[in-house]
Amino acid sequence: DEAKNRKIMVYAKFHPSEIDKLFITSINELKDKNHFMIVDNDSDELIEQAIKVYLFNTSLAISCILKEKDISFLSKSFFDKFDKDGLINYLEFYLLQLQSDRRGYFLGTSVERIFKRLEITQN
């Protein structure tokens, strides 16, 4: 209703691994009644152009939060409490950049960082 009242187009995209034919059929039936389009465009392009993004619990929320998009989650989501700064802090703390040499061996500094991170999270 919000999109219809504001006269904006709504685009929906299935998750690439969606295989539930009943779900796909029911969404296709809804699109005709509710005036939205199902697309297969690049997700980042859709997010970039979006005024508002509706998501289930998905990693696409990371892109939306970092781009400071207005997000509504359609299910419980790990990401629903994050703002941009909080997400950046989370990513910096929990994700590691591993450095390796030309042979593919991890450099000592990367391994040391892993062990330090494990010490922090176990305390």
Salt bridges, closest charged atoms under 4 A:
GLU2 OE2 - ARG6 NH1 3.22
GLU2 OE1 - LYS52 NZ 3.95
ASP32 OD1 - LYS31 NZ 3.89
ASP44 OD1 - LYS67 NZ 3.78
GLU48 OE1 - LYS67 NZ 3.47
ASP70 OD2 - LYS52 NZ 3.91
ASP80 OD2 - LYS81 NZ 3.82
ASP101 OD2 - ARG103 NH2 2.87
